[in-house]
């Protein structure tokens, strides 16, 4: 598992496996209402909290869905890893690249706000292909973090799965219920 504290701002978290493309981050009115802008390999998520704040991102790959008891939003979201070298989760301020690239100069990239935790943590394994992203927005104290402070934190669990479908796992106060369907592309 990758456990990193990052700065969340500008009301978006991006999960992508292709080069950064600002056109794919342009929200439509329906996307704002829905809380997500989805394409198969570029997802823009509403963090559900306004403003800028530090938050833990707990990033894992596994074979099962594990529900966090502190989850306020929980959904399975289809995702395709197209280019493992571009696979990252980012905010406006920082990018967390999720694939080990031994050619990367870690010190240089960290100065640019880019982090490559996999160069030191080999427990997270992915390859190109189809996945379901179990995305959770949680409020509480994450058990993996040495803190007693309650805060907002995010879980990203990538589960290898062909023909993944969008599914809301818990109803939330932000508009998603068990019958919510995936909104595809900019709307």
Phi and psi restraints in degrees (value plus and minus 20) as a CYANA .aco file:
   2 UNK   PHI    -120.1   -80.1
   2 UNK   PSI     110.1   150.1
   3 UNK   PHI    -148.1  -108.1
   3 UNK   PSI      90.6   130.6
   4 UNK   PHI    -160.5  -120.5
   4 UNK   PSI     118.6   158.6
   5 UNK   PHI    -112.8   -72.8
   5 UNK   PSI     106.0   146.0
   6 UNK   PHI    -154.8  -114.8
   6 UNK   PSI     142.3   182.3
   7 UNK   PHI    -108.9   -68.9
   7 UNK   PSI     101.0   141.0
   8 UNK   PHI    -121.7   -81.7
   8 UNK   PSI     110.5   150.5
   9 UNK   PHI    -175.4  -135.4
   9 UNK   PSI     151.4   191.4
  10 UNK   PHI      37.4    77.4
  10 UNK   PSI       5.2    45.2
  11 UNK   PHI      34.4    74.4
  11 UNK   PSI      18.4    58.4
  12 UNK   PHI    -177.8  -137.8
  12 UNK   PSI     126.2   166.2
  13 UNK   PHI    -145.2  -105.2
  13 UNK   PSI     109.8   149.8
  14 UNK   PHI    -129.8   -89.8
  14 UNK   PSI     111.7   151.7
  15 UNK   PHI    -137.7   -97.7
  15 UNK   PSI     100.3   140.3
  16 UNK   PHI    -165.0  -125.0
  16 UNK   PSI     138.7   178.7
  17 UNK   PHI    -154.7  -114.7
  17 UNK   PSI       3.7    43.7
  18 UNK   PHI    -152.6  -112.6
  18 UNK   PSI     151.4   191.4
  19 UNK   PHI     -77.9   -37.9
  19 UNK   PSI     130.0   170.0
  20 UNK   PHI     -75.2   -35.2
  20 UNK   PSI     113.7   153.7
  21 UNK   PHI    -161.2  -121.2
  21 UNK   PSI      83.0   123.0
  22 UNK   PHI     -81.5   -41.5
  22 UNK   PSI     -46.7    -6.7
  23 UNK   PHI     -82.0   -42.0
  23 UNK   PSI     -55.1   -15.1
  24 UNK   PHI     -96.6   -56.6
  24 UNK   PSI     -24.3    15.7
  25 UNK   PHI    -126.5   -86.5
  25 UNK   PSI      -8.5    31.5
  26 UNK   PHI    -109.4   -69.4
  26 UNK   PSI      90.4   130.4
  27 UNK   PHI     -96.4   -56.4
  27 UNK   PSI     120.9   160.9
  28 UNK   PHI    -115.7   -75.7
  28 UNK   PSI     149.7   189.7
  29 UNK   PHI     -79.3   -39.3
  29 UNK   PSI     -61.4   -21.4
  30 UNK   PHI     -87.7   -47.7
  30 UNK   PSI     -55.1   -15.1
  31 UNK   PHI     -84.1   -44.1
  31 UNK   PSI     -61.4   -21.4
  32 UNK   PHI     -80.0   -40.0
  32 UNK   PSI     -66.5   -26.5
  33 UNK   PHI     -82.7   -42.7
  33 UNK   PSI     -59.7   -19.7
  34 UNK   PHI     -94.4   -54.4
  34 UNK   PSI     -52.6   -12.6
  35 UNK   PHI      70.1   110.1
  35 UNK   PSI      -3.9    36.1
  36 UNK   PHI    -183.3  -143.3
  36 UNK   PSI     126.4   166.4
  37 UNK   PHI    -139.7   -99.7
  37 UNK   PSI      95.2   135.2
  38 UNK   PHI    -138.7   -98.7
  38 UNK   PSI     109.9   149.9
  39 UNK   PHI    -153.5  -113.5
  39 UNK   PSI     144.7   184.7
  40 UNK   PHI     -79.3   -39.3
  40 UNK   PSI     -49.2    -9.2
  41 UNK   PHI    -148.7  -108.7
  41 UNK   PSI      -0.4    39.6
  42 UNK   PHI    -173.6  -133.6
  42 UNK   PSI      85.0   125.0
  43 UNK   PHI    -136.7   -96.7
  43 UNK   PSI     112.9   152.9
  44 UNK   PHI    -136.1   -96.1
  44 UNK   PSI     101.1   141.1
  45 UNK   PHI    -132.2   -92.2
  45 UNK   PSI     123.3   163.3
  46 UNK   PHI    -100.9   -60.9
  46 UNK   PSI     104.0   144.0
  47 UNK   PHI     -92.3   -52.3
  47 UNK   PSI     -26.7    13.3
  48 UNK   PHI      51.0    91.0
  48 UNK   PSI     -19.7    20.3
  49 UNK   PHI    -144.8  -104.8
  49 UNK   PSI     111.8   151.8
  50 UNK   PHI    -102.5   -62.5
  50 UNK   PSI     140.0   180.0
  51 UNK   PHI      66.4   106.4
  51 UNK   PSI    -191.7  -151.7
  52 UNK   PHI    -126.7   -86.7
  52 UNK   PSI     117.6   157.6
  53 UNK   PHI    -181.4  -141.4
  53 UNK   PSI     135.3   175.3
  54 UNK   PHI    -104.3   -64.3
  54 UNK   PSI     121.1   161.1
  55 UNK   PHI    -172.1  -132.1
  55 UNK   PSI     127.3   167.3
  56 UNK   PHI    -100.1   -60.1
  56 UNK   PSI     115.6   155.6
  57 UNK   PHI    -128.3   -88.3
  57 UNK   PSI     100.2   140.2
  58 UNK   PHI    -127.0   -87.0
  58 UNK   PSI      90.7   130.7
  59 UNK   PHI    -137.8   -97.8
  59 UNK   PSI     108.0   148.0
  60 UNK   PHI    -165.0  -125.0
  60 UNK   PSI     145.6   185.6
  61 UNK   PHI    -149.0  -109.0
  61 UNK   PSI     116.2   156.2
  62 UNK   PHI    -176.0  -136.0
  62 UNK   PSI    -191.7  -151.7
  63 UNK   PHI    -132.5   -92.5
  63 UNK   PSI     -22.3    17.7
  64 UNK   PHI    -153.9  -113.9
  64 UNK   PSI     137.6   177.6
  65 UNK   PHI    -110.0   -70.0
  65 UNK   PSI     105.0   145.0
  66 UNK   PHI    -143.2  -103.2
  66 UNK   PSI      97.3   137.3
  67 UNK   PHI    -102.4   -62.4
  67 UNK   PSI     107.3   147.3
  68 UNK   PHI     -98.9   -58.9
  68 UNK   PSI     111.4   151.4
  69 UNK   PHI     -86.2   -46.2
  69 UNK   PSI     -35.7     4.3
  70 UNK   PHI    -115.4   -75.4
  70 UNK   PSI     -13.5    26.5
  71 UNK   PHI     -87.7   -47.7
  71 UNK   PSI     112.2   152.2
  72 UNK   PHI    -120.6   -80.6
  72 UNK   PSI     -46.4    -6.4
  73 UNK   PHI    -158.5  -118.5
  73 UNK   PSI     116.9   156.9
  74 UNK   PHI    -170.2  -130.2
  74 UNK   PSI     105.1   145.1
  75 UNK   PHI    -171.6  -131.6
  75 UNK   PSI     134.1   174.1
  76 UNK   PHI    -120.0   -80.0
  76 UNK   PSI     104.5   144.5
  77 UNK   PHI    -144.4  -104.4
  77 UNK   PSI     102.7   142.7
  78 UNK   PHI     -79.1   -39.1
  78 UNK   PSI     119.6   159.6
  79 UNK   PHI    -171.1  -131.1
  79 UNK   PSI     118.3   158.3
  80 UNK   PHI    -134.8   -94.8
  80 UNK   PSI     106.8   146.8
  81 UNK   PHI    -108.6   -68.6
  81 UNK   PSI      86.6   126.6
  82 UNK   PHI    -110.1   -70.1
  82 UNK   PSI     -69.3   -29.3
  83 UNK   PHI    -149.1  -109.1
  83 UNK   PSI      87.2   127.2
  84 UNK   PHI     -81.7   -41.7
  84 UNK   PSI     -47.6    -7.6
  85 UNK   PHI     -92.5   -52.5
  85 UNK   PSI     -38.8     1.2
  86 UNK   PHI    -121.8   -81.8
  86 UNK   PSI     -22.1    17.9
  87 UNK   PHI     -87.3   -47.3
  87 UNK   PSI      94.0   134.0
  88 UNK   PHI    -175.2  -135.2
  88 UNK   PSI     143.8   183.8
  89 UNK   PHI    -137.5   -97.5
  89 UNK   PSI     109.7   149.7
  90 UNK   PHI    -159.9  -119.9
  90 UNK   PSI     138.5   178.5
  91 UNK   PHI    -137.5   -97.5
  91 UNK   PSI    -198.1  -158.1
  92 UNK   PHI     -81.4   -41.4
  92 UNK   PSI     -56.4   -16.4
  93 UNK   PHI    -106.7   -66.7
  93 UNK   PSI     -52.2   -12.2
  94 UNK   PHI    -160.8  -120.8
  94 UNK   PSI     132.0   172.0
  95 UNK   PHI    -145.6  -105.6
  95 UNK   PSI     114.5   154.5
  96 UNK   PHI    -133.6   -93.6
  96 UNK   PSI      83.1   123.1
  97 UNK   PHI    -100.0   -60.0
  97 UNK   PSI     115.7   155.7
  98 UNK   PHI    -128.8   -88.8
  98 UNK   PSI      -1.1    38.9
  99 UNK   PHI    -155.5  -115.5
  99 UNK   PSI     114.9   154.9
 100 UNK   PHI     -88.2   -48.2
 100 UNK   PSI     104.4   144.4
 101 UNK   PHI    -149.2  -109.2
 101 UNK   PSI      79.9   119.9
 102 UNK   PHI     -85.5   -45.5
 102 UNK   PSI     -32.6     7.4
 103 UNK   PHI    -103.3   -63.3
 103 UNK   PSI     -27.3    12.7
 104 UNK   PHI    -101.0   -61.0
 104 UNK   PSI     113.9   153.9
 105 UNK   PHI    -106.4   -66.4
 105 UNK   PSI      84.1   124.1
 106 UNK   PHI     -79.1   -39.1
 106 UNK   PSI     -64.2   -24.2
 107 UNK   PHI     -82.9   -42.9
 107 UNK   PSI     -64.7   -24.7
 108 UNK   PHI     -81.1   -41.1
 108 UNK   PSI     -65.6   -25.6
 109 UNK   PHI     -88.5   -48.5
 109 UNK   PSI     -56.2   -16.2
 110 UNK   PHI     -84.4   -44.4
 110 UNK   PSI     -52.8   -12.8
 111 UNK   PHI     -83.8   -43.8
 111 UNK   PSI     -45.7    -5.7
 112 UNK   PHI    -110.7   -70.7
 112 UNK   PSI     -18.7    21.3
 113 UNK   PHI      63.4   103.4
 113 UNK   PSI      -0.4    39.6
 114 UNK   PHI    -130.6   -90.6
 114 UNK   PSI     112.6   152.6
 115 UNK   PHI    -141.5  -101.5
 115 UNK   PSI     120.7   160.7
 116 UNK   PHI    -145.7  -105.7
 116 UNK   PSI      50.4    90.4
 117 UNK   PHI     -84.0   -44.0
 117 UNK   PSI     -39.8     0.2
 118 UNK   PHI     -92.8   -52.8
 118 UNK   PSI     -33.7     6.3
 119 UNK   PHI     -88.3   -48.3
 119 UNK   PSI     -36.2     3.8
 120 UNK   PHI    -141.1  -101.1
 120 UNK   PSI     -34.9     5.1
 121 UNK   PHI    -140.3  -100.3
 121 UNK   PSI      87.1   127.1
 122 UNK   PHI    -118.0   -78.0
 122 UNK   PSI      -1.9    38.1
 123 UNK   PHI    -105.8   -65.8
 123 UNK   PSI     -37.1     2.9
 124 UNK   PHI    -117.5   -77.5
 124 UNK   PSI      95.6   135.6
 125 UNK   PHI    -144.8  -104.8
 125 UNK   PSI     107.7   147.7
 126 UNK   PHI    -161.4  -121.4
 126 UNK   PSI     144.2   184.2
 127 UNK   PHI    -164.7  -124.7
 127 UNK   PSI     150.3   190.3
 128 UNK   PHI     -80.3   -40.3
 128 UNK   PSI     126.9   166.9
 129 UNK   PHI     123.6   163.6
 129 UNK   PSI    -191.5  -151.5
 130 UNK   PHI    -112.4   -72.4
 130 UNK   PSI     117.6   157.6
 131 UNK   PHI    -156.7  -116.7
 131 UNK   PSI     147.7   187.7
 132 UNK   PHI    -137.9   -97.9
 132 UNK   PSI     110.1   150.1
 133 UNK   PHI    -113.0   -73.0
 133 UNK   PSI      98.3   138.3
 134 UNK   PHI    -109.5   -69.5
 134 UNK   PSI      83.7   123.7
 135 UNK   PHI    -121.8   -81.8
 135 UNK   PSI     108.7   148.7
 136 UNK   PHI    -153.3  -113.3
 136 UNK   PSI     113.1   153.1
 137 UNK   PHI    -122.8   -82.8
 137 UNK   PSI     102.2   142.2
 138 UNK   PHI    -143.7  -103.7
 138 UNK   PSI     131.3   171.3
 139 UNK   PHI    -147.9  -107.9
 139 UNK   PSI     101.6   141.6
 140 UNK   PHI     134.0   174.0
 140 UNK   PSI    -171.1  -131.1
 141 UNK   PHI    -135.0   -95.0
 141 UNK   PSI      92.2   132.2
 142 UNK   PHI     -88.7   -48.7
 142 UNK   PSI     112.1   152.1
 143 UNK   PHI     -86.3   -46.3
 143 UNK   PSI     -43.1    -3.1
 144 UNK   PHI    -100.3   -60.3
 144 UNK   PSI     -27.3    12.7
 145 UNK   PHI    -132.0   -92.0
 145 UNK   PSI     118.8   158.8
 146 UNK   PHI    -103.1   -63.1
 146 UNK   PSI      60.0   100.0
 147 UNK   PHI    -174.9  -134.9
 147 UNK   PSI     133.5   173.5
 148 UNK   PHI    -132.0   -92.0
 148 UNK   PSI     -13.1    26.9
 149 UNK   PHI    -103.8   -63.8
 149 UNK   PSI     111.5   151.5
 150 UNK   PHI    -100.9   -60.9
 150 UNK   PSI     115.6   155.6
 151 UNK   PHI    -179.2  -139.2
 151 UNK   PSI     153.0   193.0
 152 UNK   PHI    -101.2   -61.2
 152 UNK   PSI     113.3   153.3
 153 UNK   PHI    -162.0  -122.0
 153 UNK   PSI     142.4   182.4
 154 UNK   PHI    -145.1  -105.1
 154 UNK   PSI     119.0   159.0
 155 UNK   PHI    -133.6   -93.6
 155 UNK   PSI     114.1   154.1
 156 UNK   PHI    -147.9  -107.9
 156 UNK   PSI      88.2   128.2
 157 UNK   PHI    -138.0   -98.0
 157 UNK   PSI     100.0   140.0
 158 UNK   PHI    -118.2   -78.2
 158 UNK   PSI      98.4   138.4
 159 UNK   PHI    -136.5   -96.5
 159 UNK   PSI     100.4   140.4
 160 UNK   PHI     -82.7   -42.7
 160 UNK   PSI     104.6   144.6
 161 UNK   PHI    -183.2  -143.2
 161 UNK   PSI     105.4   145.4
 162 UNK   PHI     -98.5   -58.5
 162 UNK   PSI     129.2   169.2
 163 UNK   PHI      34.7    74.7
 163 UNK   PSI      20.7    60.7
 164 UNK   PHI     -85.1   -45.1
 164 UNK   PSI     127.0   167.0
 165 UNK   PHI    -144.2  -104.2
 165 UNK   PSI     130.0   170.0
 166 UNK   PHI     -88.3   -48.3
 166 UNK   PSI     114.7   154.7
 167 UNK   PHI    -171.5  -131.5
 167 UNK   PSI     105.4   145.4
 168 UNK   PHI    -101.6   -61.6
 168 UNK   PSI     109.6   149.6
 169 UNK   PHI    -116.1   -76.1
 169 UNK   PSI     -46.7    -6.7
 170 UNK   PHI    -158.5  -118.5
 170 UNK   PSI     125.2   165.2
 171 UNK   PHI     -94.6   -54.6
 171 UNK   PSI     121.5   161.5
 172 UNK   PHI    -147.1  -107.1
 172 UNK   PSI     153.5   193.5
 173 UNK   PHI    -105.1   -65.1
 173 UNK   PSI     -12.8    27.2
 174 UNK   PHI    -132.0   -92.0
 174 UNK   PSI     -10.8    29.2
 175 UNK   PHI      92.9   132.9
 175 UNK   PSI     -27.0    13.0
 176 UNK   PHI    -115.7   -75.7
 176 UNK   PSI     109.9   149.9
 177 UNK   PHI    -148.0  -108.0
 177 UNK   PSI    -199.7  -159.7
 178 UNK   PHI     -84.8   -44.8
 178 UNK   PSI     -35.8     4.2
 179 UNK   PHI    -119.5   -79.5
 179 UNK   PSI     -17.7    22.3
 180 UNK   PHI     -81.2   -41.2
 180 UNK   PSI     113.1   153.1
 181 UNK   PHI    -128.7   -88.7
 181 UNK   PSI     133.5   173.5
 182 UNK   PHI     -86.1   -46.1
 182 UNK   PSI     112.4   152.4
 183 UNK   PHI    -117.3   -77.3
 183 UNK   PSI      97.7   137.7
 184 UNK   PHI    -116.5   -76.5
 184 UNK   PSI     107.3   147.3
 185 UNK   PHI      54.7    94.7
 185 UNK   PSI    -195.3  -155.3
 186 UNK   PHI     -96.6   -56.6
 186 UNK   PSI     106.7   146.7
